[in-house]
Structure formats: structure tokens, C-alpha cells
Amino acid sequence: MEQFNKQYYSISEVAEIFKVKTSKLRYWETQFPHLMPKRRSSGIRKYTPEDIEKIKVLIQLIDEKGLTIEGAKQAINHRGEAKNINTPLINQLTEIRQFLQGLREDLGE
């Protein structure tokens, strides 16, 4: 992971880090409520290292994995939800059921 030494970065610095246009970052702010850089009284955006990490996730989801904006929103929302602790057990039981159904079909023929 890249080390960020400064407390705040300008939008042009962040755009340069990720090789994207500043307009893309401004658009993402309108689409992703969790991405809200601080603003000076003059309206100039100041991105923290935490904001940059959020953008990094968006770059991975949208530009690298090819998700749409809506798909990225869903992926981000699902990351925060609690996982069902029984998922491994459910998967194992599903496999057993499929095996038994296949065995039943083989015996019936």
C-alpha cells in the first residue's frame, strides 16, 4: 500500500495518484455518500488518506472489476453487513443434498 505522508491532498493530487480526471472524483462524490472530502470555506476539496483508501476501493470495483456505479454501491453496502455464520454449514448440507439426489436418481434408473 502506498504511504500517504500528508494530512490532506488536493483533488488534482488524488487524480494524479489514480490517473483519473478530477471530474470523475467529483462525480463519485455525488454517487457515493461515504466519499465526502472536507472542504475549505472557499470550497476547495481536501482529501484525507482515509478518503484516498475509499477511492482506491472504488477504482478496484469500477475500473478494474468492471462494475457499474450501482454494482459498486451494492458491493460496498454488502461489505458492511454481518455475514451469516452458518454459511459454511449451509453450503456443506447443500452439497450433501445434491449428492443424495444424484444417488437416488442413479438407484431409480
Steps between C-alpha positions, in 0.01 A plus 500: 500500500620845416602708799324834529713750689275803489186561700310646203527468122348715228265353242768537233751307713248218557414495128870468421545215750228296326554634147138617470339833416387726781150497352477127573582561867243780521237275338576215741440738791141542375450125467670366814393673822790346693743697282479852633834681513531797728460841341659827584280807531600580142355163388835336423488127570754349736532122490630309801690171475172330602322665205778376273449144625128528419587616149741210466210260571286677241779476242527126567125442474418725205813530288669166570207262560272683257204552733246770429442781748195311631699178524774678694240647737361153567846353552588774748170458685542123527849534641361662812230241564547220749580169339286198578722282722314193376596553134771229496260251659223592256737454207610159628141384554407619151783291353386195700143548380613522138707183545206312653264618225747379240533166679121463514476567127773242430321235712165576336631437149 
